Amino acid sequence: MNSFARITILLFFTTILVVGCKSKIPDINTKPNVLLLYMDDLRPELGCYGKNQIHSPNIDALAAKGIQFNNAYCNVPVCGASRASMLTSMLPTKERFLDFDSFVQKETPNAVSLPMLFKNNGYTTVSDGKVYHHLDDRMGDWDILWRPYAFDKNDTGLAPTDYWQSLWKDYQVPKNRVEYKSTNTGPAYENANVNDSVYIDGLTTNKVIRDLKKLKKSGKPFFLAAGFISPHLPFNSPQKYSVLYDRATIKQPYNNYIPKNAPKISISNWPEMRAYSNIPKQGQVSDATAIDLIHGYYATVSYVDALIGSIMKTVEELNLDKNTIVVLVSDHGYNLQEHTQWAKFTNYNTSTQVPLIIYNPKATHNGTKTNALTELVDIYPTLAELCGLKLPENQIEGKSLVPILKNPSLKGKDHILIKKGNGFTIKTADYSYTEFINAEDNGFIANMLYDHQIDKDENNNVVNDSKYREAVIQLKKILYTEYKINVEGSK
């Protein structure tokens, strides 16, 4: 055999060896991307959830592409605590994830957060807008961390998180801007004649679109969280979204009354709403103001829906929709005068039920809805399983929703836990049982039971009705056995 022949044979087998080795190396580009559309205060007030008065065509289109969860619930109906719980898949306890001021890095310093799990597995992690409640919580989880204005140079000497805190209400009407600057407050709603890109959520959307284009070029898998303020107070949106609604057709809720037999402790005084300058410090708002508030909420929903439409259009134009899992979810629900209450901060269904839509391009049951009972701590293990990532040990309290994505007819969980202050709720498919417990000695204060089979709006507390005696016993048993440490604490 001459030297040329030997070289040819050597090159042939070398090529086979190289190709064979490459076939065993996982292609990082085959890993699915994740786009988390994280809403603030968005209850299932959307067209796809049967709310025909709402103009939400883009979220409706996402629901039609993915799987819509009709019985998804937060674990804490307050921003900071809910986000900390969801992003760690750890339930609230007597001592953990209590209110808006919850910090993951302080309360669960050893937790592997959801973005950190992805970062540790080779993903580029991006936080655009409000993801963690606090800008300076777990900053190392992200390769890119951004909020409108926060990292701009300022002449006040404020750190980014404090500068953001001084600007996030983002009024655009001149007189409201003056009031905000001088008093740190303003009206609970405005509709300025501005373009979509002017308000904070518009700025966030433009940043998300820019990042999607860069991430597409990078070739690396990404976990991109887009955190929107809307429809959080103040209900600010461009004027064109307000005119989508005929004010004369907007109605106050039919159950604008305290539920029958409801314990007094269950009714919030909605201090968040009262912090705005056109809201009375005591008593109910006028009927006219109530309509203005509901109108303002609807307009902000339509505004953020349009922004999501722009993002999803970009995803499709970049051909990322073939390999990007999209999750749309809210941190908790919201009260729009049901049971006399505004905002969140209660154990009632309006505060705790959330929209949840998951689009997995590789799923076989897209375009369907499920009534499976789910909770926000389930999102972490779901995304980990879909992306083939190993979960951290002794941390995850949620359960993957992948079986439900494969079979939407599954019933989901038997029960979930919701905690607000000293109110602990066990939610099942049929009931919502809440017990209010003294934080000092774990003593009983009051309780309530709502039969969601016939009273999903929770207008009649039947906890003392003999017909429900066995249900109360069973639900109370679940609370004090399966969630004993959550109720009583670890001390």
HELIX and SHEET records of a PDB file:
HELIX    1   1 SER A    3  LYS A   24  1                                  22    
HELIX    2   2 ILE A   28  THR A   30  5                                   3    
HELIX    3   3 GLY A   47  TYR A   49  5                                   3    
HELIX    4   4 PRO A   57  LYS A   65  1                                   9    
HELIX    5   5 CYS A   79  THR A   88  1                                  10    
HELIX    6   6 VAL A  104  GLU A  107  1                                   4    
HELIX    7   7 LEU A  114  ASN A  120  1                                   7    
HELIX    8   8 MET A  139  ASP A  141  5                                   3    
HELIX    9   9 PRO A  160  GLN A  165  1                                   6    
HELIX   10  10 PRO A  174  THR A  183  1                                  10    
HELIX   11  11 ILE A  200  SER A  218  1                                  19    
HELIX   12  12 GLN A  239  SER A  242  1                                   4    
HELIX   13  13 ARG A  247  THR A  249  5                                   3    
HELIX   14  14 LYS A  264  SER A  266  5                                   3    
HELIX   15  15 PRO A  271  ARG A  274  1                                   4    
HELIX   16  16 ASP A  287  GLU A  317  1                                  31    
HELIX   17  17 LEU A  320  LYS A  322  5                                   3    
HELIX   18  18 GLU A  338  THR A  340  5                                   3    
HELIX   19  19 ASN A  349  THR A  352  1                                   4    
HELIX   20  20 LEU A  376  ASP A  378  5                                   3    
HELIX   21  21 ILE A  379  LEU A  386  1                                   8    
HELIX   22  22 VAL A  402  LYS A  406  1                                   5    
HELIX   23  23 SER A  466  TYR A  468  5                                   3    
HELIX   24  24 ARG A  469  THR A  481  1                                  13    
HELIX   25  25 LYS A  484  GLU A  488  1                                   5    
SHEET    1   A 8 ILE A 144  TRP A 146  0                                        
SHEET    2   A 8 THR A 124  GLY A 129  1                                        
SHEET    3   A 8 PHE A 222  GLY A 227  1                                        
SHEET    4   A 8 ASN A  33  MET A  39  1                                        
SHEET    5   A 8 THR A 324  SER A 330  1                                        
SHEET    6   A 8 GLN A 353  TYR A 359 -1                                        
SHEET    7   A 8 ILE A  67  TYR A  73 -1                                        
SHEET    8   A 8 THR A 368  GLU A 375  1                                        
SHEET    1   B 2 TYR A 189  ALA A 192  0                                        
SHEET    2   B 2 PHE A 235  PRO A 238  1                                        
SHEET    1   C 2 ASN A 335  LEU A 336  0                                        
SHEET    2   C 2 TRP A 342  ALA A 343 -1                                        
SHEET    1   D 4 ILE A 416  LYS A 420  0                                        
SHEET    2   D 4 GLY A 423  LYS A 427 -1                                        
SHEET    3   D 4 TYR A 431  ILE A 437 -1                                        
SHEET    4   D 4 PHE A 444  ASP A 451 -1                                        
END                                                                             
